[in-house]
Amino acid sequence: MNKVENVLYTGKTRTTGGRDGAARSEDDRLDIKLSPPGSNGPGTNPEQLFAAGWSACFIGAMGRAAKDKRVLLPADTAVDAEVDLGTNEGGFQLQARLNVSLPGLAREVAQELVETAHQICPYSKMSRGNIDVTINLV
């Protein structure tokens, strides 16, 4: 297990009620209702939150990779993240797909940025070897 040596930031939230509850950050910048996936409830769900967090982090990692390679990341860079909640013989499981759009970049350059980002993104590191992940350059 890799341990953090230098903490850069700590996100703090308090969640009550589980999938039918609410979550709020310590600084009140996040205040959301939660609902189970596929329900008609008023809130979001952990899978959507994970998808949003991972895609934002992945774009940041691509920006870092682009800077290191002296490439300009396109302004309309996007990641469409899909996080599935399912089951297998071990119980509940997640799997994910990141569909990455880097318009205007040569495919080889874009692919290199995606591969580098997947190595440095903390969410990618956390998921590696733990869930099935597919990254598509679209």
PyMOL commands that place a pseudoatom at each C-alpha (Angstrom):
pseudoatom trace, name=CA, resn=MET, resi=1, chain=A, elem=C, hetatm=0, pos=[0.000, 0.000, 0.000]
pseudoatom trace, name=CA, resn=ASN, resi=2, chain=A, elem=C, hetatm=0, pos=[1.265, 3.472, -0.892]
pseudoatom trace, name=CA, resn=LYS, resi=3, chain=A, elem=C, hetatm=0, pos=[1.059, 6.010, 1.920]
pseudoatom trace, name=CA, resn=VAL, resi=4, chain=A, elem=C, hetatm=0, pos=[0.774, 9.770, 1.512]
pseudoatom trace, name=CA, resn=GLU, resi=5, chain=A, elem=C, hetatm=0, pos=[3.883, 11.570, 2.720]
pseudoatom trace, name=CA, resn=ASN, resi=6, chain=A, elem=C, hetatm=0, pos=[2.680, 15.152, 2.280]
pseudoatom trace, name=CA, resn=VAL, resi=7, chain=A, elem=C, hetatm=0, pos=[-1.052, 15.936, 2.593]
pseudoatom trace, name=CA, resn=LEU, resi=8, chain=A, elem=C, hetatm=0, pos=[-2.006, 18.701, 0.135]
pseudoatom trace, name=CA, resn=TYR, resi=9, chain=A, elem=C, hetatm=0, pos=[-5.713, 18.875, 0.923]
pseudoatom trace, name=CA, resn=THR, resi=10, chain=A, elem=C, hetatm=0, pos=[-8.325, 17.023, 2.967]
pseudoatom trace, name=CA, resn=GLY, resi=11, chain=A, elem=C, hetatm=0, pos=[-11.937, 16.968, 1.802]
pseudoatom trace, name=CA, resn=LYS, resi=12, chain=A, elem=C, hetatm=0, pos=[-14.237, 16.541, 4.776]
pseudoatom trace, name=CA, resn=THR, resi=13, chain=A, elem=C, hetatm=0, pos=[-17.896, 15.569, 4.526]
pseudoatom trace, name=CA, resn=ARG, resi=14, chain=A, elem=C, hetatm=0, pos=[-20.580, 14.260, 6.830]
pseudoatom trace, name=CA, resn=THR, resi=15, chain=A, elem=C, hetatm=0, pos=[-23.166, 11.903, 5.360]
pseudoatom trace, name=CA, resn=THR, resi=16, chain=A, elem=C, hetatm=0, pos=[-26.336, 10.798, 7.091]
pseudoatom trace, name=CA, resn=GLY, resi=17, chain=A, elem=C, hetatm=0, pos=[-29.002, 8.382, 5.931]
pseudoatom trace, name=CA, resn=GLY, resi=18, chain=A, elem=C, hetatm=0, pos=[-26.856, 6.485, 3.427]
pseudoatom trace, name=CA, resn=ARG, resi=19, chain=A, elem=C, hetatm=0, pos=[-28.223, 6.302, -0.116]
pseudoatom trace, name=CA, resn=ASP, resi=20, chain=A, elem=C, hetatm=0, pos=[-31.478, 7.972, 1.052]
pseudoatom trace, name=CA, resn=GLY, resi=21, chain=A, elem=C, hetatm=0, pos=[-29.737, 10.701, 2.980]
pseudoatom trace, name=CA, resn=ALA, resi=22, chain=A, elem=C, hetatm=0, pos=[-27.688, 13.822, 2.569]
pseudoatom trace, name=CA, resn=ALA, resi=23, chain=A, elem=C, hetatm=0, pos=[-24.054, 14.856, 2.462]
pseudoatom trace, name=CA, resn=ARG, resi=24, chain=A, elem=C, hetatm=0, pos=[-22.521, 18.151, 3.437]
pseudoatom trace, name=CA, resn=SER, resi=25, chain=A, elem=C, hetatm=0, pos=[-18.934, 19.352, 3.390]
pseudoatom trace, name=CA, resn=GLU, resi=26, chain=A, elem=C, hetatm=0, pos=[-17.336, 20.884, 6.435]
pseudoatom trace, name=CA, resn=ASP, resi=27, chain=A, elem=C, hetatm=0, pos=[-17.116, 24.249, 4.637]
pseudoatom trace, name=CA, resn=ASP, resi=28, chain=A, elem=C, hetatm=0, pos=[-20.767, 24.028, 3.398]
pseudoatom trace, name=CA, resn=ARG, resi=29, chain=A, elem=C, hetatm=0, pos=[-19.671, 24.335, -0.243]
pseudoatom trace, name=CA, resn=LEU, resi=30, chain=A, elem=C, hetatm=0, pos=[-21.191, 20.901, -0.901]
pseudoatom trace, name=CA, resn=ASP, resi=31, chain=A, elem=C, hetatm=0, pos=[-24.713, 20.277, 0.371]
pseudoatom trace, name=CA, resn=ILE, resi=32, chain=A, elem=C, hetatm=0, pos=[-26.557, 17.540, -1.494]
pseudoatom trace, name=CA, resn=LYS, resi=33, chain=A, elem=C, hetatm=0, pos=[-29.413, 15.128, -1.147]
pseudoatom trace, name=CA, resn=LEU, resi=34, chain=A, elem=C, hetatm=0, pos=[-28.723, 11.475, -1.919]
pseudoatom trace, name=CA, resn=SER, resi=35, chain=A, elem=C, hetatm=0, pos=[-31.004, 8.948, -3.573]
pseudoatom trace, name=CA, resn=PRO, resi=36, chain=A, elem=C, hetatm=0, pos=[-30.458, 5.348, -4.659]
pseudoatom trace, name=CA, resn=PRO, resi=37, chain=A, elem=C, hetatm=0, pos=[-29.378, 4.845, -8.303]
pseudoatom trace, name=CA, resn=GLY, resi=38, chain=A, elem=C, hetatm=0, pos=[-32.339, 4.587, -10.654]
pseudoatom trace, name=CA, resn=SER, resi=39, chain=A, elem=C, hetatm=0, pos=[-34.815, 5.945, -8.120]
pseudoatom trace, name=CA, resn=ASN, resi=40, chain=A, elem=C, hetatm=0, pos=[-37.022, 8.983, -8.554]
pseudoatom trace, name=CA, resn=GLY, resi=41, chain=A, elem=C, hetatm=0, pos=[-35.547, 10.526, -5.422]
pseudoatom trace, name=CA, resn=PRO, resi=42, chain=A, elem=C, hetatm=0, pos=[-34.481, 14.172, -5.327]
pseudoatom trace, name=CA, resn=GLY, resi=43, chain=A, elem=C, hetatm=0, pos=[-30.743, 13.610, -5.051]
pseudoatom trace, name=CA, resn=THR, resi=44, chain=A, elem=C, hetatm=0, pos=[-27.666, 12.253, -6.718]
pseudoatom trace, name=CA, resn=ASN, resi=45, chain=A, elem=C, hetatm=0, pos=[-25.926, 8.993, -5.846]
pseudoatom trace, name=CA, resn=PRO, resi=46, chain=A, elem=C, hetatm=0, pos=[-22.390, 7.901, -4.949]
pseudoatom trace, name=CA, resn=GLU, resi=47, chain=A, elem=C, hetatm=0, pos=[-21.752, 6.499, -8.432]
pseudoatom trace, name=CA, resn=GLN, resi=48, chain=A, elem=C, hetatm=0, pos=[-22.482, 9.870, -10.040]
pseudoatom trace, name=CA, resn=LEU, resi=49, chain=A, elem=C, hetatm=0, pos=[-20.309, 11.645, -7.478]
pseudoatom trace, name=CA, resn=PHE, resi=50, chain=A, elem=C, hetatm=0, pos=[-17.449, 9.212, -8.105]
pseudoatom trace, name=CA, resn=ALA, resi=51, chain=A, elem=C, hetatm=0, pos=[-17.818, 9.676, -11.884]
pseudoatom trace, name=CA, resn=ALA, resi=52, chain=A, elem=C, hetatm=0, pos=[-17.746, 13.470, -11.536]
pseudoatom trace, name=CA, resn=GLY, resi=53, chain=A, elem=C, hetatm=0, pos=[-14.752, 13.446, -9.199]
pseudoatom trace, name=CA, resn=TRP, resi=54, chain=A, elem=C, hetatm=0, pos=[-12.754, 10.998, -11.312]
pseudoatom trace, name=CA, resn=SER, resi=55, chain=A, elem=C, hetatm=0, pos=[-13.430, 12.803, -14.592]
pseudoatom trace, name=CA, resn=ALA, resi=56, chain=A, elem=C, hetatm=0, pos=[-12.437, 16.177, -13.089]
pseudoatom trace, name=CA, resn=CYS, resi=57, chain=A, elem=C, hetatm=0, pos=[-9.264, 14.693, -11.613]
pseudoatom trace, name=CA, resn=PHE, resi=58, chain=A, elem=C, hetatm=0, pos=[-8.461, 12.920, -14.890]
pseudoatom trace, name=CA, resn=ILE, resi=59, chain=A, elem=C, hetatm=0, pos=[-8.705, 16.196, -16.824]
pseudoatom trace, name=CA, resn=GLY, resi=60, chain=A, elem=C, hetatm=0, pos=[-6.336, 17.737, -14.295]
pseudoatom trace, name=CA, resn=ALA, resi=61, chain=A, elem=C, hetatm=0, pos=[-3.913, 14.842, -14.789]
pseudoatom trace, name=CA, resn=MET, resi=62, chain=A, elem=C, hetatm=0, pos=[-4.098, 15.275, -18.580]
pseudoatom trace, name=CA, resn=GLY, resi=63, chain=A, elem=C, hetatm=0, pos=[-3.343, 18.972, -18.085]
pseudoatom trace, name=CA, resn=ARG, resi=64, chain=A, elem=C, hetatm=0, pos=[-0.274, 18.050, -16.062]
pseudoatom trace, name=CA, resn=ALA, resi=65, chain=A, elem=C, hetatm=0, pos=[0.816, 15.540, -18.714]
pseudoatom trace, name=CA, resn=ALA, resi=66, chain=A, elem=C, hetatm=0, pos=[0.251, 18.103, -21.472]
pseudoatom trace, name=CA, resn=LYS, resi=67, chain=A, elem=C, hetatm=0, pos=[2.328, 20.698, -19.632]
pseudoatom trace, name=CA, resn=ASP, resi=68, chain=A, elem=C, hetatm=0, pos=[5.174, 18.206, -19.122]
pseudoatom trace, name=CA, resn=LYS, resi=69, chain=A, elem=C, hetatm=0, pos=[5.079, 17.332, -22.840]
pseudoatom trace, name=CA, resn=ARG, resi=70, chain=A, elem=C, hetatm=0, pos=[4.757, 20.997, -23.875]
pseudoatom trace, name=CA, resn=VAL, resi=71, chain=A, elem=C, hetatm=0, pos=[1.386, 20.386, -25.510]
pseudoatom trace, name=CA, resn=LEU, resi=72, chain=A, elem=C, hetatm=0, pos=[-1.615, 22.681, -25.169]
pseudoatom trace, name=CA, resn=LEU, resi=73, chain=A, elem=C, hetatm=0, pos=[-4.640, 20.850, -23.785]
pseudoatom trace, name=CA, resn=PRO, resi=74, chain=A, elem=C, hetatm=0, pos=[-7.692, 21.787, -25.898]
pseudoatom trace, name=CA, resn=ALA, resi=75, chain=A, elem=C, hetatm=0, pos=[-10.111, 24.192, -24.200]
pseudoatom trace, name=CA, resn=ASP, resi=76, chain=A, elem=C, hetatm=0, pos=[-13.004, 21.835, -24.982]
pseudoatom trace, name=CA, resn=THR, resi=77, chain=A, elem=C, hetatm=0, pos=[-11.352, 18.769, -23.433]
pseudoatom trace, name=CA, resn=ALA, resi=78, chain=A, elem=C, hetatm=0, pos=[-14.008, 16.525, -21.903]
pseudoatom trace, name=CA, resn=VAL, resi=79, chain=A, elem=C, hetatm=0, pos=[-14.308, 13.228, -20.076]
pseudoatom trace, name=CA, resn=ASP, resi=80, chain=A, elem=C, hetatm=0, pos=[-17.613, 11.369, -20.047]
pseudoatom trace, name=CA, resn=ALA, resi=81, chain=A, elem=C, hetatm=0, pos=[-17.344, 9.022, -17.089]
pseudoatom trace, name=CA, resn=GLU, resi=82, chain=A, elem=C, hetatm=0, pos=[-19.629, 6.024, -16.628]
pseudoatom trace, name=CA, resn=VAL, resi=83, chain=A, elem=C, hetatm=0, pos=[-19.575, 4.171, -13.322]
pseudoatom trace, name=CA, resn=ASP, resi=84, chain=A, elem=C, hetatm=0, pos=[-21.613, 0.970, -13.105]
pseudoatom trace, name=CA, resn=LEU, resi=85, chain=A, elem=C, hetatm=0, pos=[-22.838, -0.508, -9.837]
pseudoatom trace, name=CA, resn=GLY, resi=86, chain=A, elem=C, hetatm=0, pos=[-23.362, -4.233, -10.195]
pseudoatom trace, name=CA, resn=THR, resi=87, chain=A, elem=C, hetatm=0, pos=[-22.855, -7.553, -8.523]
pseudoatom trace, name=CA, resn=ASN, resi=88, chain=A, elem=C, hetatm=0, pos=[-20.695, -10.622, -8.901]
pseudoatom trace, name=CA, resn=GLU, resi=89, chain=A, elem=C, hetatm=0, pos=[-20.062, -13.672, -6.742]
pseudoatom trace, name=CA, resn=GLY, resi=90, chain=A, elem=C, hetatm=0, pos=[-18.339, -11.421, -4.188]
pseudoatom trace, name=CA, resn=GLY, resi=91, chain=A, elem=C, hetatm=0, pos=[-21.299, -9.056, -3.812]
pseudoatom trace, name=CA, resn=PHE, resi=92, chain=A, elem=C, hetatm=0, pos=[-21.538, -5.471, -4.982]
pseudoatom trace, name=CA, resn=GLN, resi=93, chain=A, elem=C, hetatm=0, pos=[-18.891, -4.223, -7.412]
pseudoatom trace, name=CA, resn=LEU, resi=94, chain=A, elem=C, hetatm=0, pos=[-18.115, -1.137, -9.482]
pseudoatom trace, name=CA, resn=GLN, resi=95, chain=A, elem=C, hetatm=0, pos=[-16.742, -0.901, -13.004]
pseudoatom trace, name=CA, resn=ALA, resi=96, chain=A, elem=C, hetatm=0, pos=[-16.004, 2.214, -15.014]
pseudoatom trace, name=CA, resn=ARG, resi=97, chain=A, elem=C, hetatm=0, pos=[-15.430, 3.689, -18.429]
pseudoatom trace, name=CA, resn=LEU, resi=98, chain=A, elem=C, hetatm=0, pos=[-13.784, 7.020, -19.149]
pseudoatom trace, name=CA, resn=ASN, resi=99, chain=A, elem=C, hetatm=0, pos=[-14.545, 8.346, -22.628]
pseudoatom trace, name=CA, resn=VAL, resi=100, chain=A, elem=C, hetatm=0, pos=[-11.977, 11.058, -23.297]
pseudoatom trace, name=CA, resn=SER, resi=101, chain=A, elem=C, hetatm=0, pos=[-12.357, 13.778, -25.921]
pseudoatom trace, name=CA, resn=LEU, resi=102, chain=A, elem=C, hetatm=0, pos=[-9.283, 15.798, -26.903]
pseudoatom trace, name=CA, resn=PRO, resi=103, chain=A, elem=C, hetatm=0, pos=[-10.465, 17.553, -30.078]
pseudoatom trace, name=CA, resn=GLY, resi=104, chain=A, elem=C, hetatm=0, pos=[-7.827, 18.918, -32.395]
pseudoatom trace, name=CA, resn=LEU, resi=105, chain=A, elem=C, hetatm=0, pos=[-4.936, 16.855, -31.058]
pseudoatom trace, name=CA, resn=ALA, resi=106, chain=A, elem=C, hetatm=0, pos=[-3.238, 14.242, -33.197]
pseudoatom trace, name=CA, resn=ARG, resi=107, chain=A, elem=C, hetatm=0, pos=[-4.472, 10.815, -32.107]
pseudoatom trace, name=CA, resn=GLU, resi=108, chain=A, elem=C, hetatm=0, pos=[-0.963, 9.659, -31.098]
pseudoatom trace, name=CA, resn=VAL, resi=109, chain=A, elem=C, hetatm=0, pos=[-0.435, 12.738, -28.913]
pseudoatom trace, name=CA, resn=ALA, resi=110, chain=A, elem=C, hetatm=0, pos=[-3.902, 12.419, -27.389]
pseudoatom trace, name=CA, resn=GLN, resi=111, chain=A, elem=C, hetatm=0, pos=[-3.361, 8.724, -26.639]
pseudoatom trace, name=CA, resn=GLU, resi=112, chain=A, elem=C, hetatm=0, pos=[-0.055, 9.489, -24.941]
pseudoatom trace, name=CA, resn=LEU, resi=113, chain=A, elem=C, hetatm=0, pos=[-1.719, 12.138, -22.748]
pseudoatom trace, name=CA, resn=VAL, resi=114, chain=A, elem=C, hetatm=0, pos=[-4.502, 9.716, -21.784]
pseudoatom trace, name=CA, resn=GLU, resi=115, chain=A, elem=C, hetatm=0, pos=[-2.037, 6.957, -20.903]
pseudoatom trace, name=CA, resn=THR, resi=116, chain=A, elem=C, hetatm=0, pos=[0.123, 9.320, -18.855]
pseudoatom trace, name=CA, resn=ALA, resi=117, chain=A, elem=C, hetatm=0, pos=[-2.909, 10.764, -17.085]
pseudoatom trace, name=CA, resn=HIS, resi=118, chain=A, elem=C, hetatm=0, pos=[-4.102, 7.273, -16.156]
pseudoatom trace, name=CA, resn=GLN, resi=119, chain=A, elem=C, hetatm=0, pos=[-0.731, 6.663, -14.478]
pseudoatom trace, name=CA, resn=ILE, resi=120, chain=A, elem=C, hetatm=0, pos=[-0.711, 9.914, -12.450]
pseudoatom trace, name=CA, resn=CYS, resi=121, chain=A, elem=C, hetatm=0, pos=[-4.414, 10.513, -11.646]
pseudoatom trace, name=CA, resn=PRO, resi=122, chain=A, elem=C, hetatm=0, pos=[-5.065, 9.593, -7.989]
pseudoatom trace, name=CA, resn=TYR, resi=123, chain=A, elem=C, hetatm=0, pos=[-8.511, 8.183, -8.841]
pseudoatom trace, name=CA, resn=SER, resi=124, chain=A, elem=C, hetatm=0, pos=[-6.964, 5.967, -11.511]
pseudoatom trace, name=CA, resn=LYS, resi=125, chain=A, elem=C, hetatm=0, pos=[-4.337, 4.801, -9.043]
pseudoatom trace, name=CA, resn=MET, resi=126, chain=A, elem=C, hetatm=0, pos=[-7.036, 4.011, -6.483]
pseudoatom trace, name=CA, resn=SER, resi=127, chain=A, elem=C, hetatm=0, pos=[-9.049, 1.964, -8.969]
pseudoatom trace, name=CA, resn=ARG, resi=128, chain=A, elem=C, hetatm=0, pos=[-6.121, 0.129, -10.583]
pseudoatom trace, name=CA, resn=GLY, resi=129, chain=A, elem=C, hetatm=0, pos=[-6.350, -3.569, -9.863]
pseudoatom trace, name=CA, resn=ASN, resi=130, chain=A, elem=C, hetatm=0, pos=[-9.550, -3.083, -7.872]
pseudoatom trace, name=CA, resn=ILE, resi=131, chain=A, elem=C, hetatm=0, pos=[-12.220, -2.547, -10.507]
pseudoatom trace, name=CA, resn=ASP, resi=132, chain=A, elem=C, hetatm=0, pos=[-12.552, -3.088, -14.239]
pseudoatom trace, name=CA, resn=VAL, resi=133, chain=A, elem=C, hetatm=0, pos=[-11.675, 0.185, -16.007]
pseudoatom trace, name=CA, resn=THR, resi=134, chain=A, elem=C, hetatm=0, pos=[-11.829, 0.979, -19.709]
pseudoatom trace, name=CA, resn=ILE, resi=135, chain=A, elem=C, hetatm=0, pos=[-10.468, 4.237, -21.099]
pseudoatom trace, name=CA, resn=ASN, resi=136, chain=A, elem=C, hetatm=0, pos=[-11.568, 5.189, -24.598]
pseudoatom trace, name=CA, resn=LEU, resi=137, chain=A, elem=C, hetatm=0, pos=[-10.185, 8.033, -26.662]
pseudoatom trace, name=CA, resn=VAL, resi=138, chain=A, elem=C, hetatm=0, pos=[-13.198, 9.295, -28.601]
for i in range(1, 138): cmd.bond("trace and resi %d" % i, "trace and resi %d" % (i + 1))
show_as sticks, trace
zoom trace
